[in-house]
Amino acid sequence: MVTGGSRGIGSATASRLAELGADIALVQRSPAEATVASIEAHGVRAFVIKADLSEPSAAAAAVEAAADALGGLDGVVCNAGMIVRKPALDLSLAEWNQVLALNLTSVFAGSQAAARVFVSQGKPGSIVLMASVLAFQGGLNVSAYAASKGGVLQLTRALANEWASLGIRVNAVAPGYVENETTEPLRRDPIRYEEITRRIPAGRWASEAESADSVGYLSGPTASYMNGHTLVVDGGWLGR
């Protein structure tokens, strides 16, 4: 199951997991025809579960619907998220709550529901959460987003500690600066774009596929001894 799979890293992740042989349930509000076509092109099944994860109570029902559609559940990727770019002095409490509800609370609710499915199935499962380099840094004008992603990093560790004995692995991927819709405002600002690019040791921004490849790795058997880990995919940004 992949949340927020209609575009961006979520869509790339769903396609990568399909390439690895997984049937995919996409959980989201918006249509996902292109992602469904990409999944089915790999000869596996695709299902779309409509849910508004900005209401965290919807997450548990979405997981159950995904498990029913797939006939069981092996892994969950909690990718759905949002960002509000605004100075902290101007950020409303409603905007703060909206970001935290989708980026953190619904992630916990979805992870909890997935873990309950894994336990009921009596077999191991994998959960991959989507963090960010802003789980480690404060950033500029993204206070709610940075707080939510810092929470995701700690949630990854906390859930892994509790669920490892149940055969459930919980890891996260922390992308750096990716060329996609979310970062378009930064890339439209020539000064900010040049500042960021100059600091990345790799000398370029990432593709969505590079984050998706990391999710695929953490989801699969070759990462069977990885648990509670946040895998940073940033071209060396944090090491600078």
C-alpha positions as CSV (number, residue, x, y, z in Angstrom):
1,M,0.0,0.0,0.0
2,V,1.3,3.4,-1.0
3,T,-0.3,6.7,0.2
4,G,-0.2,9.8,-2.0
5,G,0.7,7.8,-5.1
6,S,-0.9,9.9,-7.8
7,R,2.2,12.0,-8.4
8,G,5.7,12.8,-7.3
9,I,7.8,10.4,-5.1
10,G,4.6,8.4,-4.3
11,S,3.9,7.6,-7.9
12,A,7.6,6.7,-8.6
13,T,7.6,4.5,-5.5
14,A,4.4,2.7,-6.5
15,S,5.9,2.0,-10.0
16,R,9.2,0.8,-8.5
17,L,7.4,-1.6,-6.1
18,A,5.3,-2.9,-9.0
19,E,8.5,-3.4,-11.0
20,L,9.8,-5.5,-8.1
21,G,6.6,-7.7,-8.4
22,A,4.2,-6.2,-5.9
23,D,0.5,-5.7,-6.4
24,I,-0.2,-2.1,-5.3
25,A,-3.1,-0.3,-3.5
26,L,-2.9,3.5,-3.8
27,V,-4.5,5.5,-1.0
28,Q,-5.3,9.1,-1.8
29,R,-7.9,11.8,-2.6
30,S,-7.1,12.5,-6.3
31,P,-7.3,10.3,-9.4
32,A,-4.2,8.2,-10.3
33,E,-4.7,7.0,-13.8
34,A,-1.1,7.5,-14.9
35,T,0.2,5.7,-11.8
36,V,-2.2,2.8,-12.2
37,A,-1.2,2.4,-15.9
38,S,2.5,2.4,-14.9
39,I,1.8,-0.3,-12.2
40,E,-0.2,-2.5,-14.5
41,A,2.5,-2.2,-17.2
42,H,4.6,-4.4,-15.0
43,G,2.0,-7.2,-15.0
44,V,0.7,-6.7,-11.5
45,R,-2.6,-5.5,-10.0
46,A,-3.4,-1.9,-9.1
47,F,-6.2,-0.7,-6.8
48,V,-7.2,2.9,-5.8
49,I,-8.6,3.5,-2.4
50,K,-10.2,6.9,-2.0
51,A,-9.4,8.5,1.3
52,D,-8.7,12.0,2.7
53,L,-5.7,11.4,5.0
54,S,-5.9,15.0,6.3
55,E,-8.5,13.4,8.5
56,P,-6.2,10.9,10.4
57,S,-9.2,8.8,11.4
58,A,-9.5,7.8,7.7
59,A,-6.2,6.1,7.7
60,A,-7.2,2.9,9.5
61,A,-10.2,2.4,7.3
62,A,-8.0,2.9,4.2
63,V,-5.5,0.3,5.4
64,E,-8.3,-2.2,6.0
65,A,-9.7,-1.5,2.5
66,A,-6.3,-1.9,0.9
67,A,-5.7,-5.3,2.7
68,D,-9.1,-6.5,1.5
69,A,-8.5,-5.4,-2.1
70,L,-5.0,-7.0,-2.2
71,G,-6.0,-10.2,-0.3
72,G,-3.5,-9.4,2.4
73,L,-0.7,-6.9,3.1
74,D,3.0,-7.2,3.0
75,G,4.1,-3.6,3.2
76,V,3.0,0.0,3.6
77,V,4.6,3.2,2.4
78,C,3.3,6.3,4.2
79,N,4.2,8.9,1.6
80,A,1.3,11.4,1.6
81,G,2.2,14.8,2.9
82,M,2.0,18.5,2.4
83,I,4.1,21.7,3.0
84,V,3.2,25.3,3.7
85,R,5.9,27.7,2.9
86,K,5.4,30.7,5.2
87,P,7.3,32.6,7.9
88,A,6.6,31.3,11.3
89,L,5.3,34.7,12.4
90,D,2.6,34.5,9.7
91,L,1.7,30.8,10.0
92,S,-1.8,30.3,11.3
93,L,-2.6,27.6,13.9
94,A,-5.0,26.1,11.4
95,E,-2.2,25.7,8.9
96,W,0.0,24.2,11.5
97,N,-2.6,21.7,12.5
98,Q,-3.3,20.8,8.9
99,V,0.4,20.0,8.2
100,L,0.8,18.0,11.4
101,A,-2.4,16.1,10.9
102,L,-1.4,14.8,7.4
103,N,2.4,14.5,7.8
104,L,2.5,13.0,11.3
105,T,-0.8,12.0,12.9
106,S,-2.1,10.2,9.9
107,V,1.3,8.5,9.5
108,F,1.0,7.1,13.0
109,A,-2.7,6.0,12.4
110,G,-1.8,4.3,9.2
111,S,1.3,2.6,10.6
112,Q,-0.7,1.4,13.6
113,A,-3.5,0.0,11.4
114,A,-0.9,-1.7,9.2
115,A,0.8,-3.3,12.2
116,R,-2.5,-4.7,13.4
117,V,-3.1,-6.2,10.0
118,F,0.4,-7.8,10.0
119,V,-0.2,-9.3,13.5
120,S,-3.6,-10.6,12.5
121,Q,-2.1,-12.3,9.4
122,G,0.6,-13.9,11.6
123,K,3.4,-12.9,9.3
124,P,6.1,-10.2,9.1
125,G,5.6,-6.8,7.4
126,S,7.4,-3.7,6.4
127,I,6.5,-0.1,7.0
128,V,8.4,2.7,5.3
129,L,7.7,6.3,6.3
130,M,8.7,9.4,4.4
131,A,10.9,11.8,6.3
132,S,13.1,14.6,4.9
133,V,16.5,16.3,5.4
134,L,14.3,18.8,7.3
135,A,13.9,16.1,9.9
136,F,17.5,17.1,10.8
137,Q,17.5,20.8,9.9
138,G,15.1,23.6,10.6
139,G,15.0,25.1,7.1
140,L,13.5,28.5,6.2
141,N,9.8,29.3,6.3
142,V,8.7,25.7,6.8
143,S,8.4,25.4,10.5
144,A,5.4,23.1,10.5
145,Y,6.8,20.8,7.8
146,A,10.2,20.6,9.6
147,A,8.5,19.8,12.9
148,S,6.3,17.1,11.3
149,K,9.3,15.4,9.6
150,G,11.3,15.5,12.8
151,G,8.4,13.7,14.4
152,V,8.4,11.1,11.6
153,L,12.1,10.4,12.3
154,Q,11.4,9.8,16.0
155,L,8.2,7.9,15.2
156,T,10.2,5.5,13.0
157,R,12.5,4.7,15.9
158,A,9.8,4.4,18.5
159,L,7.6,2.0,16.4
160,A,10.6,-0.1,15.4
161,N,11.5,-0.5,19.0
162,E,8.0,-1.8,19.9
163,W,7.3,-3.9,16.8
164,A,10.6,-5.6,15.9
165,S,9.7,-8.5,18.2
166,L,6.5,-8.9,16.1
167,G,8.4,-9.3,12.9
168,I,7.5,-5.7,11.8
169,R,10.2,-3.5,10.4
170,V,9.7,0.3,10.4
171,N,12.2,2.5,8.5
172,A,12.1,5.8,6.7
173,V,13.6,7.5,3.7
174,A,14.7,11.2,4.0
175,P,15.0,12.8,0.6
176,G,17.0,15.8,0.0
177,Y,16.2,18.4,-2.7
178,V,14.2,16.7,-5.4
179,E,13.1,18.1,-8.8
180,N,9.4,17.8,-8.4
181,E,6.2,19.8,-7.9
182,T,6.8,20.3,-4.2
183,T,10.1,22.1,-4.8
184,E,8.9,24.2,-7.7
185,P,8.8,27.4,-5.7
186,L,12.4,27.0,-4.8
187,R,13.5,26.2,-8.3
188,R,11.7,29.2,-9.7
189,D,13.8,31.5,-7.4
190,P,17.1,31.7,-9.2
191,I,19.0,32.9,-6.2
192,R,17.7,30.3,-3.8
193,Y,18.1,27.5,-6.5
194,E,21.7,28.5,-7.1
195,E,22.4,28.6,-3.3
196,I,20.9,25.1,-2.7
197,T,22.5,23.5,-5.7
198,R,26.0,24.9,-4.9
199,R,25.8,23.3,-1.4
200,I,24.9,19.8,-2.7
201,P,28.2,17.9,-3.1
202,A,26.6,15.9,-6.0
203,G,26.1,19.1,-7.8
204,R,22.5,18.4,-8.7
205,W,19.0,17.8,-7.4
206,A,17.6,14.3,-7.1
207,S,15.1,12.6,-9.3
208,E,11.9,11.1,-7.8
209,A,13.1,7.7,-8.9
210,E,16.2,7.9,-6.6
211,S,14.0,8.2,-3.5
212,A,11.7,5.5,-4.9
213,D,14.6,3.1,-5.3
214,S,15.5,3.6,-1.6
215,V,11.9,2.8,-0.6
216,G,12.0,-0.3,-2.7
217,Y,15.2,-1.4,-1.0
218,L,13.9,-0.8,2.6
219,S,10.6,-2.6,1.7
220,G,12.3,-5.8,0.4
221,P,14.1,-8.8,1.9
222,T,17.6,-7.5,1.2
223,A,17.0,-4.9,4.1
224,S,15.7,-7.7,6.4
225,Y,18.0,-6.5,9.3
226,M,17.3,-2.8,8.9
227,N,14.9,-1.5,11.5
228,G,14.4,2.0,13.0
229,H,16.7,3.5,10.4
230,T,16.2,6.7,8.4
231,L,18.0,6.4,5.1
232,V,19.1,9.8,3.8
233,V,19.1,10.3,0.1
234,D,20.4,13.8,-0.4
235,G,23.5,13.8,-2.6
236,G,25.7,14.6,0.4
237,W,23.7,17.7,1.6
238,L,23.7,16.8,5.3
239,G,27.4,16.0,5.2
240,R,28.4,19.4,3.9
